[in-house]
């Protein structure tokens, strides 16, 4: 790409969308309690719902921020 094409190219920004977790506040609290005590079985929803489990595993900070604000 030459300089003129770069200057005329529109810069597209990602839409500013608010993160809304699929994990409920109660489920998040249940997971945190399990993590804090470190014993017993994982919450049943964590083992049965991959979407919620992935959200906890890969977006934990976002979920935490959502429920702590």
TORNU-507081 format. One record per residue: residue number from 1; residue in one letter; z, y, x of N, C-alpha, C in turn. Coordinates in pm, 1 decimal, always signed. Example, Ala and Ser with C-alpha at 12.3 -4.5 7.8 and 13.67 -1.06 7.14 Angstrom:
<sebas>
{1; 'A'; {+780.0; -569.0; +1319.0}; {+780.0; -450.0; +1230.0}; {+780.0; -330.0; +1320.0}} {2; 'S'; {+708.0; -225.0; +1285.0}; {+714.0; -106.0; +1367.0}; {+787.0; +3.0; +1290.0}} 
</sebas>
This chain:
<sebas>
{1; 'X'; {+0.0; -117.6; +83.3}; {+0.0; +0.0; +0.0}; {+0.0; +124.7; +88.3}} {2; 'X'; {-84.6; +219.8; +54.5}; {-84.3; +341.8; +134.1}; {+16.3; +442.3; +78.5}} {3; 'X'; {+31.2; +551.2; +147.5}; {+132.5; +651.4; +114.3}; {+111.8; +709.9; -25.5}} {4; 'X'; {-12.8; +736.2; -64.3}; {-40.2; +793.5; -196.2}; {+1.6; +699.7; -309.0}} {5; 'X'; {-24.2; +572.5; -290.6}; {+15.5; +476.8; -393.8}; {+166.5; +468.5; -407.4}} {6; 'X'; {+238.4; +477.9; -298.7}; {+385.1; +473.5; -303.5}; {+440.7; +596.0; -373.8}} {7; 'X'; {+380.8; +712.3; -350.1}; {+429.7; +835.0; -412.1}; {+406.0; +835.4; -562.5}} {8; 'X'; {+297.5; +775.2; -607.8}; {+263.1; +776.0; -749.4}; {+323.8; +660.1; -828.0}} {9; 'X'; {+380.2; +566.1; -757.3}; {+437.0; +449.1; -824.0}; {+565.7; +488.3; -896.9}} {10; 'X'; {+576.4; +446.7; -1022.2}; {+697.9; +474.5; -1098.4}; {+810.1; +384.3; -1050.0}} {11; 'X'; {+927.9; +439.4; -1044.0}; {+1045.2; +361.3; -1005.6}; {+1111.3; +312.7; -1134.0}} {12; 'X'; {+1116.2; +182.8; -1147.9}; {+1176.0; +123.7; -1267.3}; {+1320.9; +88.1; -1237.1}} {13; 'X'; {+1409.0; +135.5; -1322.6}; {+1550.7; +103.5; -1308.1}; {+1586.3; -5.9; -1407.2}} {14; 'X'; {+1681.4; -88.2; -1366.6}; {+1730.7; -190.2; -1458.1}; {+1808.8; -122.1; -1568.5}} {15; 'X'; {+1796.1; -172.0; -1691.5}; {+1875.0; -112.2; -1799.2}; {+2023.6; -132.0; -1772.8}} {16; 'X'; {+2100.7; -33.2; -1809.5}; {+2244.9; -38.3; -1788.1}; {+2307.7; -113.2; -1905.4}} {17; 'X'; {+2323.3; -243.4; -1890.7}; {+2380.0; -324.3; -1997.6}; {+2522.5; -362.4; -1961.4}} {18; 'X'; {+2606.7; -357.0; -2060.5}; {+2746.7; -391.2; -2039.4}; {+2762.9; -543.4; -2042.1}} {19; 'X'; {+2838.1; -594.7; -1947.7}; {+2866.1; -738.1; -1940.5}; {+2963.4; -775.8; -2052.3}} {20; 'X'; {+2926.0; -873.3; -2131.4}; {+3013.3; -925.9; -2236.5}; {+3023.9; -1076.4; -2214.8}} {21; 'X'; {+3141.9; -1124.3; -2179.2}; {+3156.9; -1267.4; -2148.3}; {+3149.1; -1355.3; -2272.9}} {22; 'X'; {+3107.9; -1479.2; -2252.0}; {+3111.6; -1578.2; -2360.2}; {+3249.6; -1643.2; -2366.6}} {23; 'X'; {+3322.8; -1635.3; -2258.7}; {+3459.2; -1688.5; -2254.0}; {+3549.6; -1592.5; -2331.2}} {24; 'X'; {+3626.6; -1644.9; -2423.5}; {+3717.3; -1558.8; -2500.5}; {+3835.7; -1517.3; -2413.5}} {25; 'X'; {+3907.3; -1418.1; -2459.6}; {+4024.9; -1372.1; -2385.6}; {+4130.1; -1482.6; -2376.0}} {26; 'X'; {+4147.1; -1556.8; -2482.6}; {+4242.9; -1667.9; -2481.8}; {+4200.3; -1776.5; -2383.3}} {27; 'X'; {+4071.4; -1809.0; -2381.7}; {+4021.3; -1909.4; -2287.2}; {+4038.6; -1862.1; -2143.4}} {28; 'X'; {+4012.9; -1735.2; -2119.8}; {+4029.6; -1680.4; -1985.8}; {+4176.6; -1687.4; -1943.9}} {29; 'X'; {+4265.9; -1652.7; -2032.8}; {+4409.8; -1661.6; -2004.8}; {+4449.3; -1807.0; -1977.3}} {30; 'X'; {+4395.2; -1899.7; -2057.0}; {+4424.1; -2042.5; -2038.2}; {+4379.4; -2088.1; -1899.1}} {31; 'X'; {+4259.0; -2044.9; -1857.4}; {+4208.3; -2081.6; -1724.8}; {+4296.0; -2021.0; -1615.0}} {32; 'X'; {+4333.6; -1894.9; -1630.2}; {+4418.2; -1829.4; -1529.9}; {+4553.5; -1898.3; -1518.7}} {33; 'X'; {+4608.7; -1937.6; -1630.7}; {+4737.9; -2008.1; -1631.3}; {+4725.0; -2140.6; -1557.8}} {34; 'X'; {+4617.4; -2214.1; -1586.2}; {+4594.0; -2341.1; -1517.4}; {+4580.7; -2318.0; -1366.8}} {35; 'X'; {+4507.4; -2215.1; -1326.0}; {+4489.8; -2183.9; -1184.0}; {+4622.3; -2144.2; -1119.0}} {36; 'X'; {+4702.2; -2068.0; -1190.5}; {+4830.0; -2020.5; -1136.4}; {+4925.1; -2136.5; -1107.1}} {37; 'X'; {+4935.1; -2229.8; -1200.8}; {+5028.6; -2340.6; -1183.4}; {+4968.8; -2452.8; -1100.6}} {38; 'X'; {+4837.6; -2465.6; -1101.7}; {+4770.1; -2561.5; -1014.6}; {+4795.8; -2708.3; -1042.7}} {39; 'X'; {+4838.2; -2740.9; -1162.5}; {+4855.4; -2882.2; -1195.6}; {+4810.1; -2906.0; -1339.1}} {40; 'X'; {+4798.7; -3031.7; -1373.5}; {+4752.7; -3066.5; -1507.8}; {+4600.6; -3068.7; -1514.2}} {41; 'X'; {+4550.3; -3088.2; -1633.6}; {+4406.4; -3095.8; -1655.0}; {+4346.5; -2957.1; -1671.6}} {42; 'X'; {+4220.2; -2946.5; -1631.7}; {+4147.5; -2822.9; -1657.8}; {+4138.0; -2806.0; -1809.3}} {43; 'X'; {+4123.6; -2681.4; -1854.7}; {+4106.8; -2661.8; -1999.5}; {+3987.9; -2742.0; -2052.6}} {44; 'X'; {+4002.3; -2797.3; -2170.6}; {+3897.8; -2884.1; -2227.0}; {+3765.0; -2810.8; -2243.8}} {45; 'X'; {+3768.2; -2684.0; -2282.2}; {+3643.5; -2608.8; -2298.6}; {+3571.1; -2593.5; -2165.2}} {46; 'X'; {+3647.3; -2585.8; -2055.3}; {+3588.1; -2571.1; -1921.8}; {+3506.6; -2694.7; -1886.2}} {47; 'X'; {+3554.0; -2810.3; -1927.6}; {+3485.5; -2935.8; -1897.7}; {+3371.0; -2963.0; -1995.8}} {48; 'X'; {+3374.5; -2903.1; -2114.3}; {+3276.0; -2933.6; -2218.4}; {+3165.8; -2828.4; -2232.8}} {49; 'X'; {+3187.4; -2709.0; -2179.6}; {+3091.2; -2601.1; -2200.6}; {+3046.1; -2545.5; -2065.3}} {50; 'X'; {+2928.7; -2588.1; -2021.8}; {+2879.1; -2546.7; -1890.5}; {+2857.1; -2396.1; -1879.3}} {51; 'X'; {+2813.2; -2333.2; -1986.8}; {+2788.9; -2188.5; -1982.4}; {+2918.9; -2112.3; -1953.9}} {52; 'X'; {+3024.9; -2149.4; -2022.1}; {+3154.1; -2083.8; -1999.9}; {+3209.8; -2117.7; -1862.0}} {53; 'X'; {+3196.0; -2241.6; -1820.9}; {+3244.4; -2282.7; -1689.1}; {+3170.3; -2206.6; -1578.7}} {54; 'X'; {+3038.8; -2195.2; -1592.0}; {+2960.5; -2120.6; -1493.1}; {+3000.6; -1973.9; -1489.5}} {55; 'X'; {+3027.4; -1919.2; -1605.8}; {+3070.3; -1779.7; -1611.7}; {+3201.5; -1759.2; -1535.1}} {56; 'X'; {+3294.2; -1850.8; -1552.9}; {+3421.5; -1844.4; -1480.5}; {+3398.7; -1863.4; -1330.9}} {57; 'X'; {+3316.5; -1958.2; -1294.2}; {+3295.9; -1989.5; -1153.1}; {+3215.1; -1882.9; -1078.7}} {58; 'X'; {+3114.4; -1826.5; -1143.2}; {+3022.6; -1737.4; -1072.4}; {+3035.7; -1590.2; -1108.2}} {59; 'X'; {+3108.1; -1560.0; -1216.6}; {+3123.6; -1419.8; -1257.1}; {+3269.3; -1388.6; -1289.6}} {60; 'X'; {+3358.5; -1454.3; -1219.6}; {+3502.0; -1441.7; -1247.2}; {+3548.1; -1296.2; -1245.9}} {61; 'X'; {+3506.5; -1220.3; -1145.4}; {+3550.5; -1080.6; -1133.0}; {+3504.2; -996.0; -1251.1}} {62; 'X'; {+3383.5; -1022.2; -1300.3}; {+3333.6; -947.6; -1415.9}; {+3415.0; -980.8; -1541.6}} {63; 'X'; {+3446.0; -1108.8; -1559.6}; {+3526.4; -1150.0; -1675.1}; {+3665.6; -1088.6; -1664.1}} {64; 'X'; {+3723.1; -1095.2; -1545.8}; {+3856.1; -1038.0; -1522.9}; {+3855.7; -888.5; -1552.6}} {65; 'X'; {+3757.2; -818.8; -1504.5}; {+3747.9; -674.0; -1528.4}; {+3732.0; -644.4; -1677.3}} {66; 'X'; {+3652.0; -723.5; -1746.3}; {+3629.2; -704.1; -1887.8}; {+3761.0; -713.0; -1968.4}} {67; 'X'; {+3841.5; -813.9; -1938.4}; {+3963.2; -834.5; -2015.4}; {+4082.4; -753.9; -1964.8}} {68; 'X'; {+4072.5; -699.4; -1846.8}; {+4183.5; -619.1; -1794.9}; {+4162.6; -469.4; -1812.9}} {69; 'X'; {+4057.7; -432.4; -1883.9}; {+4033.0; -289.0; -1910.7}; {+4059.3; -255.8; -2053.3}} 
</sebas>
